Amino acid sequence: MKNLPRINLFLTSLFLIATVVAAVTFTPATRAAGVVVDLVLFSIGVAAFIWGYFSAVQRSRVSRRNLCGVVVFFERSSRR
């Protein structure tokens, strides 16, 4: 988890570069590459959200958590 900010920055940069290149050149090959990059990064984001949500639900069996606190972060997270 230490490298998470670096991974986030790298993947955000990849998304930005792929999207700008696809928008500027607008050829079928760059559009297809942009779509593939966007869908892969979207899938990674969905998987990360589900993993985080599952971890929070498992933690809620130990400490009191509600859905609003998990999704919107109204409550403070417990330290492990």
N, C-alpha and C positions, 0 to 999 in steps of 0.2 A: 504494500500500500504506500510505501515511501515514494515510489516512482509515479504515482497516479497523476500529479500535476504535470509532470513532463510528458506522460502519455497523452493526457488531455490536450496539451499545447501542440504536440506533434500531430494528432489526429485532426484537430481544428485547423491547423495550417494545411494539412493535406486536403481537407474539405474545401478550404478557401481557394487553394491553388487549382484544384480540379474544376471547381465551379467557375472560376474566372476564365480559365483556359477554354472550357466548353462554351461559355457565353461569348467570349471574344472571337474565337475562330469559327464556331458554329458549323462545323462539318459533321457528317454522320458519325465518323469515328470518334471525335472528341465528345460529341453528345452521348454516345454509347458509353464511353469511358467515364464520363461525369455521372451518368445514371448508375453505373455499377459501383463507383466509389460512394455515391450518396446512399445507395441501398445497403451496402455493406456497413457503412458507418451508422446508419439508422438501426440496422439489426444489432450491432454492437451496443448501441445505446439502450435499446429495448431489453437486451439480455442483461445489461448492467443494472437497469432499473428493477427488473424482476429479481435478480440476485440480491440486490439491496433490500427490496421489499420482503423477500423471503427471510433474510437475516433479521430484519426488524420484527417480523412476526415470530420468529423463533425466540428472539430476545423478550418479546412481550409475554412469553410464558413464564419468564423469571421476574420481570418487573412490569409495572402497569403502563401500558401503551394503548392509545386509541388510534383509529384510522386517520383522523385529522392530524394528530400529532406526528404520525409516520410520514404522511404524504406532504403536508404543508410545513412541517418542522416547527410547530407551535411549542412543542415541549423540548427540553434539553435532552441530549442523548446521554446515555450512561457510559461511563468510562470502563474499558476492559483492560 
